[in-house]
Amino acid sequence: MDARNTFQFTAFLRGLLLILSAAVYTAILCPPALAACLLDPSGRWPSFFQRTWVNWLLRSNGIRLRPRGLEQLDKGQPYILVSNHASILDIPGIISASPFPLRFVAKKSLGWFPLFGWFISLAGHILIDRNNAKSTLISLKKAGALLKKGISIVVFPEGTRTPDGQVKNFKEGAFLLALQSKAQIVPVSISGTYKMLPRTGWCFRPGIMELNIGEPVSTGGLSLREAYPLRKKVRDTIIKNLKT
């Protein structure tokens, strides 16, 4: 067996360990986390368990975070974080690095997963049926209510993980939400995760996740007609701030 095949086999074993550790941590933390969702409407304790889960996962699997630009954010203010989406690892990376509670916009099917799906539903993550316009509108209203409660929202406007590591076109939902709620948009550029765990396959290679937090973009005074230039500006910023 040559060195390349040995490396691939090792990466596959690491992928299995990643899945196993995620399952174990879910089994340990989900029961108290689900109880917290039911007993704590503020979302503070669900956020604690959410952050604990991702920190255990990242540290035990050799994933190191290197965030930059967090000093630009006000911990007492909610934002809409808009990020490129290179890997499933982007989600725990953003949760671990963020200095405030947040919830994600995700596909509705995730809510059906035992324990994990139950938690993201009860914790207030925004699950969208992309094939149902009415459902999407209701979900966006829910996101606006979370922003009013001081909880930030994370959106991957590409809609899914990139298949080749390149940033794809952005959908407009996050920007319409920002314009309606007058919330500031924070461009987040994530590098390193595509090489660690791409969309295809389960070969995992530990490494460094770079999170470059851009300067918040104000939406005050902008109309809904300016959604397209706002979307272009944020996408250009994310691409510019990616580590190459």
C-alpha positions as CSV (number, residue, x, y, z in Angstrom):
1,M,0.0,0.0,0.0
2,D,1.5,3.4,-1.0
3,A,1.7,6.5,1.1
4,R,-1.2,8.1,-0.6
5,N,-3.6,5.2,0.0
6,T,-2.4,5.0,3.6
7,F,-3.2,8.7,4.1
8,Q,-6.6,8.3,2.6
9,F,-7.4,5.3,4.8
10,T,-6.2,7.2,7.8
11,A,-8.5,10.1,6.8
12,F,-11.4,7.8,6.4
13,L,-10.8,6.4,9.9
14,R,-10.7,10.0,11.3
15,G,-14.0,10.6,9.5
16,L,-15.5,7.6,11.3
17,L,-14.2,8.9,14.6
18,L,-15.7,12.3,13.9
19,I,-19.1,10.7,13.4
20,L,-18.8,8.5,16.4
21,S,-17.7,11.4,18.7
22,A,-20.7,13.5,17.4
23,A,-23.1,10.7,18.2
24,V,-21.6,10.2,21.7
25,Y,-21.7,13.9,22.6
26,T,-25.3,14.1,21.3
27,A,-26.3,11.2,23.5
28,I,-24.7,12.8,26.6
29,L,-25.8,16.4,26.1
30,C,-29.2,16.1,24.3
31,P,-31.3,15.0,27.3
32,P,-30.4,18.0,29.5
33,A,-30.4,20.3,26.4
34,L,-33.9,19.3,25.5
35,A,-35.0,19.9,29.1
36,A,-33.3,23.3,28.9
37,C,-35.3,24.1,25.7
38,L,-38.6,23.4,27.5
39,L,-37.7,25.1,30.8
40,D,-35.7,28.2,29.6
41,P,-37.6,30.3,27.0
42,S,-34.8,32.9,27.0
43,G,-32.6,30.4,25.1
44,R,-29.6,31.0,27.4
45,W,-29.3,27.4,28.5
46,P,-29.9,25.8,25.1
47,S,-27.2,28.1,23.8
48,F,-24.8,26.9,26.6
49,F,-25.4,23.2,25.6
50,Q,-25.0,24.1,21.9
51,R,-21.7,25.7,22.5
52,T,-20.5,22.9,24.8
53,W,-21.3,20.3,22.1
54,V,-19.4,22.0,19.4
55,N,-16.4,22.7,21.6
56,W,-16.2,19.1,22.6
57,L,-16.4,18.0,18.9
58,L,-13.8,20.4,17.6
59,R,-11.2,19.8,20.3
60,S,-11.5,16.1,20.4
61,N,-11.0,15.9,16.6
62,G,-8.0,18.2,16.3
63,I,-9.8,21.2,14.7
64,R,-8.3,24.5,15.7
65,L,-10.1,27.8,15.3
66,R,-8.4,31.0,14.2
67,P,-11.0,33.8,14.3
68,R,-10.2,37.3,13.3
69,G,-12.3,40.5,13.5
70,L,-14.5,39.6,16.5
71,E,-13.5,42.9,18.2
72,Q,-15.7,44.7,15.6
73,L,-18.9,43.1,17.1
74,D,-21.0,44.4,19.9
75,K,-21.9,41.4,22.2
76,G,-25.1,43.2,23.2
77,Q,-26.4,43.6,19.6
78,P,-28.0,41.0,17.3
79,Y,-26.6,40.6,13.8
80,I,-27.3,38.5,10.7
81,L,-24.1,36.6,10.0
82,V,-23.8,35.7,6.3
83,S,-21.1,33.1,5.5
84,N,-19.8,31.0,2.7
85,H,-20.5,27.3,3.1
86,A,-17.6,25.0,2.3
87,S,-18.2,22.1,4.8
88,I,-20.5,20.9,7.5
89,L,-17.7,21.9,9.9
90,D,-18.6,25.6,9.3
91,I,-21.5,25.3,11.6
92,P,-19.7,24.2,14.8
93,G,-16.9,26.7,13.9
94,I,-19.2,29.7,13.9
95,I,-21.0,28.6,17.1
96,S,-17.7,28.2,18.9
97,A,-16.2,31.5,17.7
98,S,-19.3,33.7,18.2
99,P,-19.3,35.7,21.4
100,F,-23.2,35.8,21.6
101,P,-26.1,33.4,21.2
102,L,-27.2,32.6,17.7
103,R,-29.5,30.4,15.7
104,F,-29.2,29.0,12.1
105,V,-31.4,29.0,9.1
106,A,-31.4,25.4,7.9
107,K,-33.4,23.0,5.8
108,K,-36.5,21.6,7.4
109,S,-35.5,17.9,7.0
110,L,-32.9,18.3,9.7
111,G,-35.6,18.6,12.3
112,W,-36.5,14.9,11.8
113,F,-33.2,13.5,13.1
114,P,-33.6,11.9,16.5
115,L,-32.3,14.0,19.4
116,F,-30.2,16.3,17.3
117,G,-33.2,17.4,15.1
118,W,-35.5,17.7,18.2
119,F,-33.0,20.0,19.8
120,I,-32.6,22.3,16.8
121,S,-36.3,22.6,16.5
122,L,-37.0,23.3,20.2
123,A,-34.0,25.6,20.5
124,G,-35.4,28.0,18.0
125,H,-33.3,27.3,14.9
126,I,-35.2,28.4,11.8
127,L,-36.1,25.4,9.6
128,I,-37.1,26.2,6.1
129,D,-39.0,24.2,3.5
130,R,-37.3,25.5,0.4
131,N,-40.1,24.2,-1.8
132,N,-42.9,26.0,0.1
133,A,-42.9,29.8,-0.3
134,K,-45.5,30.3,2.5
135,S,-43.4,28.2,4.9
136,T,-40.3,30.3,4.0
137,L,-42.1,33.5,4.7
138,I,-43.3,32.3,8.1
139,S,-39.7,31.2,8.9
140,L,-38.3,34.6,8.0
141,K,-40.8,36.2,10.4
142,K,-39.6,33.9,13.1
143,A,-36.0,35.0,12.4
144,G,-37.2,38.6,12.8
145,A,-38.7,37.8,16.2
146,L,-35.4,36.2,17.3
147,L,-33.5,39.3,16.3
148,K,-35.8,41.4,18.4
149,K,-35.0,39.1,21.4
150,G,-31.3,39.8,20.9
151,I,-30.4,36.5,19.2
152,S,-28.2,36.7,16.1
153,I,-29.1,34.7,13.0
154,V,-26.6,32.7,10.8
155,V,-27.4,32.2,7.1
156,F,-25.5,30.4,4.4
157,P,-27.0,32.2,1.3
158,E,-25.5,29.7,-1.1
159,G,-28.2,27.3,0.1
160,T,-25.9,24.3,0.4
161,R,-22.3,23.4,0.7
162,T,-20.1,24.2,-2.2
163,P,-19.2,21.1,-4.3
164,D,-15.8,22.4,-5.4
165,G,-14.6,24.9,-2.7
166,Q,-15.7,28.0,-4.7
167,V,-18.3,30.5,-3.5
168,K,-21.5,30.1,-5.4
169,N,-24.3,32.6,-6.1
170,F,-26.2,33.9,-3.1
171,K,-29.9,33.7,-2.6
172,E,-31.7,36.8,-1.5
173,G,-33.6,35.7,1.7
174,A,-30.9,36.8,4.2
175,F,-30.8,40.3,2.6
176,L,-34.5,40.8,2.5
177,L,-34.6,39.8,6.2
178,A,-31.8,42.3,7.0
179,L,-33.6,45.1,5.1
180,Q,-36.9,44.3,6.8
181,S,-35.5,44.1,10.3
182,K,-32.8,46.8,9.8
183,A,-30.3,44.4,11.3
184,Q,-26.6,44.8,10.4
185,I,-25.1,42.1,8.3
186,V,-21.8,40.6,9.3
187,P,-19.8,39.0,6.4
188,V,-18.1,35.8,7.5
189,S,-15.3,34.2,5.4
190,I,-14.5,30.6,6.3
191,S,-11.3,29.0,5.0
192,G,-9.8,25.6,5.6
193,T,-12.9,23.5,6.2
194,Y,-13.2,22.4,2.6
195,K,-9.9,20.6,2.7
196,M,-10.7,19.1,6.1
197,L,-14.2,17.7,5.2
198,P,-15.6,18.5,1.8
199,R,-19.2,17.8,0.7
200,T,-18.4,14.5,-1.0
201,G,-17.0,11.6,1.0
202,W,-16.2,11.2,4.7
203,C,-12.4,11.4,4.6
204,F,-11.6,13.9,7.4
205,R,-8.3,15.7,7.9
206,P,-7.8,17.8,11.0
207,G,-6.5,21.3,10.6
208,I,-7.0,25.0,11.2
209,M,-10.3,26.7,10.5
210,E,-9.9,30.4,9.6
211,L,-12.9,32.7,10.4
212,N,-12.5,36.2,9.0
213,I,-15.2,38.4,10.5
214,G,-15.8,41.4,8.2
215,E,-17.0,44.9,9.3
216,P,-20.8,44.9,9.9
217,V,-22.8,46.3,7.0
218,S,-25.5,48.7,8.0
219,T,-28.9,48.3,6.4
220,G,-30.5,51.4,7.9
221,G,-32.1,53.7,5.4
222,L,-32.0,51.0,2.6
223,S,-35.2,49.9,0.8
224,L,-36.1,46.4,-0.4
225,R,-35.2,47.4,-3.9
226,E,-31.6,47.6,-2.8
227,A,-31.4,43.9,-1.9
228,Y,-29.4,43.0,-5.0
229,P,-26.6,45.5,-4.6
230,L,-26.5,44.7,-0.9
231,R,-26.2,41.0,-1.7
232,K,-23.4,41.7,-4.2
233,K,-21.5,43.8,-1.8
234,V,-21.6,41.2,1.0
235,R,-20.6,38.4,-1.4
236,D,-17.7,40.4,-2.8
237,T,-16.5,41.1,0.8
238,I,-16.7,37.4,1.8
239,I,-14.7,36.3,-1.3
240,K,-12.1,39.1,-0.7
241,N,-11.6,38.1,2.9
242,L,-11.1,34.4,2.2
243,K,-7.6,33.1,2.9
244,T,-6.1,31.8,-0.3
